[in-house]
Amino acid sequence: MASDVVTLTQELIQIDTSNFGESSETVGEAAAADYVAERMREAGWDPEIIVTSGDSRRCVVLRISGTDPSAGALLVHGHLDVVPSIASEWSVPPLGGIIEDGFIWGRGAVDMKDMDAMMLAVLRDWGRSGFRPRRDMVFAFLPDEEAGSTHGSQWLVANRPELFAGVTQAIGEVGGFSVTVNDDLRLYPIQTAEKGLKWMRLRIAARAGHGSMIHHDNAVTEMAAAVTRIGQHQWPIRKTPTVQRFLDELSAAFEIDLSNANEQELYSRLGTLAYVVGATLQNTSNPTVLDAGYKANVIPREATGQIDGRYLPGFEQEFDATIRELAGELVEFEMINTGIAVEAPLDTGLFDLMAQALRAEDSTARAVPYMISGGTDAKSFAGLNIECYGFSPLKMPADLDYWRLFHGVDERVPIEGLEFGVKVLDRFLRGC
């Protein structure tokens, strides 16, 4: 599997699956889906290719029957699309999948064609050896995660829910990567929660007029004030069970008290690891787009703004009420995209199996639960009452800032860490 996963990662990176959203520049995942299906067929599997939109948005699904029909099924999922890249900003071709300095370089190396390759490598090994797991397993390679999953996991849940019959738990991104504390301890955060999503368009309509006149009901002024209030709001600290456990684990690992640490203290004590924690301590509401007017001397009738809102599990009502109050009475709301907040149980046999698989390959490993501030396909599957976890294992060099690689320039994955990851994933799935 070790050599196979390297080649599979390279070849997946070389397939352009850049997702620009609802744009003609989005090439889709058809070529990658066909590639995945063909690699599976080579090992004796018969996957289903499902077209979700046009001919370019495709996913690949395979269900393997387990030896114990009474056990709940496990979903293993990864997305095939990637965010776009600007080649001139990279030191290597972003779609080259080249090997240099012990890394595979390219867009999708960690988000998340490395996990797709690990899933494929495990499936190919099982197909050739004849291994069958204890419980049913559904492997899904999905499109459109980077643009909200409309043509991917959301479509499947709405239109093909029978694919997930009997599924009780799932693993996907983002978790299982190492954070080196010292020579004797590496933490491996496993995602057990993620914040909810609300992308909003705000709209204010007022009276248009000449720019030289006095206007007390200027739509541009009102919109600027509304997004300023929203963007500058200081949200209260809220610690969900996942975040509290993560802080407790960090406190023990680094031998510091983080129980009452504020944002600045987290950054000073934890460095870049604080990025994993900071935004999960509170709701967030960041203005991202403003649009109004067409000429300097014309006061426009309408102004719009867009907000990227993220709320903690259990705090959606607080988020909605606060945003409504901050925006003011003149603002009309339109939801661009939404996604539920997710928080899976912390103390489960599945979590224990992940921890055991990590320790078997790394004796210094300690698995800890954590929350991500972004969103994944888990939002769609959690709507089917599936317990969702982020587990795409990687052992990372101590001096490499893992989080900066996501959607970043010169994205890359260490070959040694990738080979470690496929062994952990195989061990974990066999143990399920």
For each residue, the residues with C-beta under 8 A, 3 or more apart:
1: 4 5 121 122 124 125 422 423 426
2: 5 6 419 422 423
3: 6 7
4: 1 7 8 120 121 124 125
5: 1 2 8 9 117 118 120 121 418 419 421 422
6: 2 3 9 10 99 104 415 418 419
7: 3 4 10 11
8: 4 5 11 12 39 116 117 120 121
9: 5 6 12 13 97 104 109 113 114 117 413 418
10: 6 7 13 14 97 98 99 104 106
11: 7 8 14 15 35 97
12: 8 9 15 32 35 80 97 108 113 116 117
13: 9 10 95 96 97 104 106 107 108 109 113
14: 10 11 95 96 97 106
15: 11 12 31 32 35
16: 27 31 95
17: 27 28 29 31 32 80 81 82 108 143
18: 25 26 27 81 82 83 84 85 107
19: 26 81 82 83 84 144 146 147
20: 23 25 26 84 147
21: 26 147 148
22: 26 147
23: 20 26
24:
25: 18 20 84
26: 18 19 20 21 22 23 56 147
27: 16 17 18 56
28: 17 54 55 56 57 58 143
29: 17 32 33 56 57 58 59 80 81 143 144
30: 33 34 55 56 57 58
31: 15 16 17 34 35
32: 12 15 17 29 35 36 80 141
33: 29 30 36 37 49 58 59 60 80 141 143
34: 30 31 37 38 49 58
35: 11 12 15 31 32 38 39
36: 32 33 39 40 47 60 80 116 120 141
37: 33 34 40 41 47 49 60
38: 34 35 41 42
39: 8 35 36 42 43 120 124
40: 36 37 43 45 47 60 62 120 123 124 127
41: 37 38 44 45 46 47
42: 38 39 124
43: 39 40 123 124 125 126 127 128
44: 41 127 128
45: 40 41 62 123 127
46: 41 62
47: 36 37 40 41 60 61 62 139
48: 60 61 62
49: 33 34 37 58 59 60
50: 58 59 60 61 156 160
51: 54 55 57 58
52: 57 58 59 143 144 151 152 155 156 159
53: 56 57 151 155
54: 28 51 57
55: 28 30 51 58
56: 26 27 28 29 30 53
57: 28 29 30 51 52 53 54 143 144 151 152
58: 28 29 30 33 34 49 50 51 52 55 143
59: 29 33 49 50 52 80 140 141 142 143 152 156
60: 33 36 37 40 47 48 49 50 140 141
61: 47 48 50 138 139 140 141 156 163
62: 40 45 46 47 48 123 138 139
63: 73 136 137 138 139 163
64: 126 132 133 136 137 138 139
65: 69 132 136
66: 69 71 73 132 133 134 135 136 137
67: 132 133 134
68: 71 134 135
69: 65 66 136
70:
71: 66 68 134 135 136
72: 135 166 167 168 169
73: 63 66 135 136 137 138 164 165 166 167 168
74: 133 135 136 137 138 167 168 169 170 171 429 432
75: 137 138 140 164 167 169 170 171 381 386
76: 119 137 138 139 140 170 171 172 429
77: 139 140 141 142 153 170 171 172 377 381
78: 112 115 116 119 140 141 142 172 173 392
79: 112 116 141 142 143 144 145 146 152 173 377
80: 12 17 29 32 33 36 59 113 116 141 142 143
81: 17 18 19 29 143 144 145 146 147 152
82: 17 18 19 85 107 108 111 113 146
83: 18 19 107 111 146 407
84: 18 19 20 25 107
85: 18 82 89 90 94 95 107 409
86: 89 90
87: 90 93 94
88:
89: 85 86 409
90: 85 86 87 93 94 409 410
91: 410
92: 96 98 100 105 106 410
93: 87 90 96 98 106
94: 85 87 90 106 107 411
95: 13 14 16 85 106 107
96: 13 14 92 93 105 106
97: 9 10 11 12 13 14 104 105 106
98: 10 92 93 104 105 106
99: 6 10 102 103 104 105 415
100: 92 103 105
101:
102: 99 414 415 416
103: 99 100 109 412 413 414 415
104: 6 9 10 13 97 98 99 109 114 412 413 415 418
105: 92 96 97 98 99 100 109 410 411 412
106: 10 13 14 92 93 94 95 96 97 98 109 411 412
107: 13 18 82 83 84 85 94 95 411
108: 12 13 17 82 111 112 113 114 411
109: 9 13 103 104 105 106 113 114 405 411 412 413
110: 114 394 402 405 406 411 412 413
111: 82 83 108 173 174 405 406 407 411
112: 78 79 108 115 116 173 174 392
113: 9 12 13 80 82 108 109 116 117
114: 9 104 108 109 110 117 118 392 394 413 418 421
115: 78 112 118 119 172 173 392 421
116: 8 12 36 78 79 80 112 113 119 120 141
117: 5 8 9 12 113 114 120 121 418 422
118: 5 114 115 121 122 392 393 418 421 422 425
119: 76 78 115 116 122 123 139 141 425
120: 4 5 8 36 39 40 116 117 123 124
121: 1 4 5 8 117 118 124 125 422
122: 1 118 119 125 126 422 425 426 429
123: 40 43 45 62 119 120 126 127 139
124: 1 4 39 40 42 43 120 121 127 128
125: 1 4 43 121 122 128 129 131 426
126: 43 64 122 123 129 130 131 132
127: 40 43 44 45 123 124 130
128: 43 44 124 125
129: 125 126
130: 126 127
131: 125 126 430
132: 64 65 66 67 126
133: 64 66 67 74 136 137 429 430 432
134: 66 67 68 71 432
135: 66 68 71 72 73 74 432
136: 63 64 65 66 69 71 73 74 133 166 167
137: 63 64 66 73 74 75 76 133 429 432
138: 61 62 63 64 73 74 75 76 163 164 167
139: 47 61 62 63 64 76 77 119 123
140: 59 60 61 75 76 77 78 153 156 163
141: 32 33 36 59 60 61 77 78 79 80 116 119
142: 59 77 78 79 80 145 149 152 153 156 377
143: 17 28 29 33 52 57 58 59 79 80 81 151 152
144: 19 29 52 57 79 81 147 148 149 150 151 152
145: 79 81 142 148 149 152 153 376 377
146: 19 79 81 82 83
147: 19 20 21 22 26 81 144 150 151
148: 21 144 145 154 337 339
149: 142 144 145 152 153 154 155 339 377 379 380
150: 144 147 154 155 337
151: 52 53 57 143 144 147 154 155
152: 52 57 59 79 81 142 143 144 145 149 155 156 377 380
153: 77 140 142 145 149 156 157 377 379 380 381
154: 148 149 150 151 157 158 380
155: 52 53 149 150 151 152 158 159 160
156: 50 52 59 61 140 142 152 153 159 160 161 163 164 380
157: 153 154 160 161 164 380 381 383 384
158: 154 155 161
159: 52 155 156
160: 50 155 156 157 163
161: 156 157 158 164 165 384
162: 165
163: 61 63 138 140 156 160
164: 73 75 138 156 157 161 167 381 384 386
165: 73 161 162
166: 72 73 136
167: 72 73 74 75 136 138 164 170 381 384 386
168: 72 73 74 386 387
169: 72 74 75 348 350 386 387 388 389
170: 74 75 76 77 167 378 381 386 387 388 389
171: 74 75 76 77 354 388 389 390 391 392
172: 76 77 78 115 376 377 378 388 389 390 391 392
173: 78 79 111 112 115 191 376 390 392
174: 111 112 177 191 372 374 376 390 392 406
175: 188 189 190 191 370 389 390 391 392
176: 188 189 190 354 358 390 391 392 393 394 421 424
177: 174 188 189 392 393 394 395 396 402
178: 186 187 188 362 365 394 395 396 417
179: 186 187 188 189 273 396 402
180: 185 186 396 398
181: 185 186 187 253 254
182: 185
183: 364
184: 364
185: 180 181 182 253 364 366
186: 178 179 180 181 362 364 365 366 395
187: 178 179 181 249 250 253 366 367 368
188: 175 176 177 178 179 355 358 362 365 366 367 368 393
189: 175 176 177 179 246 276 367 368 369 370
190: 175 176 351 354 355 367 368 369 370 389 390 391
191: 173 174 175 194 369 370 371 372 376 378 389 390 391
192: 242 343 344 345 346 351 369 370 371 389 390
193: 240 242 243 280 313 341 342 343 344 369 370 371 372
194: 191 341 342 371 372 373 374 375 376 378 379 390
195: 279 280 283 284 310 311 312 313 341 371 372 373 374 375
196: 310 311 312 313 316 319 338 339 340 341 342 379
197: 309 310 337 338 339 375 379
198: 307 309 310 311 319 335 337 338
199: 306 307 308 309 335 336 337 338
200: 306 307 309 323 333 334 335 336
201: 304 305 306 333 334 335 336
202: 223 226 227 304 305 306 307 327 331 332 333 334
203: 302 303 304 331 332 333 334
204: 219 222 223 226 302 303 304 330 331 332
205: 219 301 302 332
206: 215 217 218 219 222 301 302 330
207: 215 217 299 301
208: 298 299 300 301
209: 213 215 298 299
210: 213 297 298 299
211: 296 297 298 299
212: 297
213: 209 210 299
214:
215: 206 207 209 218 299
216:
217: 206 207 222
218: 206 215 221 222 299
219: 204 205 206 222 223 292 299 300 301 302 303
220: 223 224 292 293 299 300 303
221: 218 224 225
222: 204 206 217 218 219 225 226 303 328 330 331
223: 202 204 219 220 226 227 290 292 303 304 305 331
224: 220 221 227 228 290 303
225: 221 222 228 229 328
226: 202 204 222 223 229 230 305 326 327 328 330 331
227: 202 223 224 230 231 287 290 305 307
228: 224 225 231 232 287
229: 225 226 232 233 326 327 328
230: 226 227 233 285 287 307 323 326 327
231: 227 228 285 286 287
232: 228 229
233: 229 230 285 322 326
234:
235: 282 283 284 285 322
236: 282
237: 262 281 282
238: 281 282 283 312 314 315
239: 243 244 247 281
240: 193 243 244 280 312 313 314 343 371
241: 244 245 343 346
242: 192 193 245 246 280 313 343 346 369 370 371
243: 193 239 240 246 247 277 280 281 370 371
244: 239 240 241 247 248
245: 241 242 248 249 346 368 369
246: 189 242 243 249 250 276 277 280 368 369 370 371
247: 239 243 244 250 251 258 259 261 277
248: 244 245 251 252 259
249: 187 245 246 252 253 366 368 369
250: 187 246 247 253 254 258 270 273 277 368
251: 247 248 254 255 256 257 258 259
252: 248 249 255
253: 181 185 187 249 250 366
254: 181 250 251 269 270
255: 251 252
256: 251 269
257: 251 260 261
258: 247 250 251 261 265 266 269 270
259: 247 248 251
260: 257
261: 247 257 258 265 266 269
262: 237 265 266
263: 266 267 274 278 281
264: 267 268
265: 258 261 262 268 269
266: 258 261 262 263 269 270 274 277 278
267: 263 264 270 271 274 278
268: 264 265
269: 254 256 258 261 265 266 274
270: 250 254 258 266 267 273 274 277
271: 267 274
272: 275 401 403 404
273: 179 250 270 276 277
274: 263 266 267 269 270 271 277 278
275: 272 278 279 403
276: 189 246 273 280 370 372 403
277: 243 246 247 250 266 270 273 274 280 281 370
278: 263 266 267 274 275 281
279: 195 275 282 284 310 373
280: 193 195 240 242 243 246 276 277 312 370 371 372 373
281: 237 238 239 243 263 277 278
282: 235 236 237 238 279 312
283: 195 235 238 309 310 311 312 315 318 319 322
284: 195 235 279 308 309 310 373
285: 230 231 233 235 307 308 309 310 319 323 326
286: 231 307 308 309
287: 227 228 230 231 290 305 306 307
288: 306 307 308
289: 304 305 306
290: 223 224 227 287 303 304 305 306
291: 303 304 305
292: 219 220 223 300 302 303 304
293: 220 298 299 300 303
294: 298 300
295: 298
296: 211
297: 210 211 212
298: 208 209 210 211 293 294 295
299: 207 208 209 210 211 213 215 218 219 220 293
300: 208 219 220 292 293 294 303
301: 205 206 207 208 219
302: 203 204 205 206 219 292
303: 203 204 219 220 222 223 224 290 291 292 293 300
304: 201 202 203 204 223 289 290 291 292
305: 201 202 223 226 227 287 289 290 291
306: 199 200 201 202 287 288 289 290 336
307: 198 199 200 202 227 230 285 286 287 288 323
308: 199 284 285 286 288
309: 197 198 199 200 283 284 285 286 319 323
310: 195 196 197 198 279 283 284 285 373 374
311: 195 196 198 283 315 316 318 319 341
312: 195 196 238 240 280 282 283 315 341
313: 193 195 196 240 242 341 342 343 371
314: 238 240 341 343
315: 238 283 311 312 318 319 341
316: 196 311 319 320 341
317: 320 321
318: 283 311 315 321 322
319: 196 198 283 285 309 311 315 316 322 323
320: 316 317 323 324
321: 317 318 324 325
322: 233 235 283 318 319 325 326
323: 200 230 285 307 309 319 320 326 327
324: 320 321 327 333
325: 321 322
326: 226 229 230 233 285 322 323
327: 202 226 229 230 323 324 331 333
328: 222 225 226 229 331
329:
330: 204 206 222 226
331: 202 203 204 222 223 226 327 328
332: 202 203 204 205
333: 200 201 202 203 324 327
334: 200 201 202 203
335: 198 199 200 201 338
336: 199 200 201 306
337: 148 150 197 198 199
338: 196 197 198 199 335
339: 148 149 196 197 375 379
340: 196 379 382 383
341: 193 194 195 196 311 312 313 314 315 316
342: 193 194 196 313 378 379 382 388
343: 192 193 240 241 242 313 314 371
344: 192 193 348 382 387 388 389
345: 192 348 351 387
346: 192 241 242 245 351 369
347: 351
348: 169 344 345 351 352 387
349: 352 353
350: 169 353 354 387 389 432
351: 190 192 345 346 347 348 354 355 367 369 389
352: 348 349 355 356
353: 349 350 356 357 428 431 432
354: 171 176 190 350 351 357 358 367 389 391 428
355: 188 190 351 352 358 359 365 366 367
356: 352 353 359 360 428 431
357: 353 354 360 361 393 424 425 427 428 431
358: 176 188 354 355 361 362 365 367 393 424
359: 355 356 362 363 365
360: 356 357 424 427
361: 357 358 365 395 420 423 424 427
362: 178 186 188 358 359 365 395 420
363: 359
364: 183 184 185 186
365: 178 186 188 355 358 359 361 362
366: 185 186 187 188 249 253 355
367: 187 188 189 190 351 354 355 358
368: 187 188 189 190 245 246 249 250
369: 189 190 191 192 193 242 245 246 249 346 351
370: 175 189 190 191 192 193 242 243 246 276 277 280
371: 191 192 193 194 195 240 242 243 246 280 313 343
372: 174 191 193 194 195 276 280 375 376 390
373: 194 195 279 280 284 310
374: 174 194 195 310
375: 194 195 197 339 372 378 379
376: 145 172 173 174 191 194 372 379 390
377: 77 79 142 145 149 152 153 172 380 381
378: 170 172 191 194 342 375 381 382 388 390
379: 149 153 194 196 197 339 340 342 375 376 382 383
380: 149 152 153 154 156 157 377 383 384
381: 75 77 153 157 164 167 170 377 378 384 386 388
382: 340 342 344 378 379 385 386 387 388
383: 157 340 379 380
384: 157 161 164 167 380 381
385: 382
386: 75 164 167 168 169 170 381 382
387: 168 169 170 344 345 348 350 382
388: 169 170 171 172 342 344 378 381 382
389: 169 170 171 172 175 190 191 192 344 350 351 354
390: 171 172 173 174 175 176 190 191 192 194 372 376 378
391: 171 172 175 176 190 191 354 425 428
392: 78 112 114 115 118 171 172 173 174 175 176 177 421 425
393: 118 176 177 188 357 358 420 421 424 425 428
394: 110 114 176 177 178 402 413 414 417 418 420 421
395: 177 178 186 361 362 414 416 417 420 421
396: 177 178 179 180 400 402 414 417
397: 400 414 417
398: 180
399:
400: 396 397 405 414
401: 272 404 405
402: 110 177 179 394 396 405 406
403: 272 275 276 406
404: 272 401 408
405: 109 110 111 400 401 402 408 411 412 413
406: 110 111 174 402 403 411
407: 83 111 411
408: 404 405 411
409: 85 89 90
410: 90 91 92 105
411: 94 105 106 107 108 109 110 111 405 406 407 408
412: 103 104 105 106 109 110 405
413: 9 103 104 109 110 114 394 405 417 418
414: 102 103 394 395 396 397 400 417 418
415: 6 99 102 103 104 418 419
416: 102 395 419 420
417: 178 394 395 396 397 413 414 420 421
418: 5 6 9 104 114 117 118 394 413 414 415 421 422
419: 2 5 6 415 416 422 423
420: 361 362 393 394 395 416 417 423 424
421: 5 114 115 118 176 392 393 394 395 417 418 424 425
422: 1 2 5 117 118 121 122 418 419 425 426
423: 1 2 361 419 420 426 427
424: 176 357 358 360 361 393 420 421 427 428
425: 118 119 122 357 391 392 393 421 422 428 429
426: 1 122 125 422 423 429 430
427: 357 360 361 423 424 430 431
428: 353 354 356 357 391 393 424 425 431 432
429: 74 76 122 133 137 425 426 432
430: 131 133 426 427
431: 353 356 357 427 428
432: 74 133 134 135 137 350 353 428 429
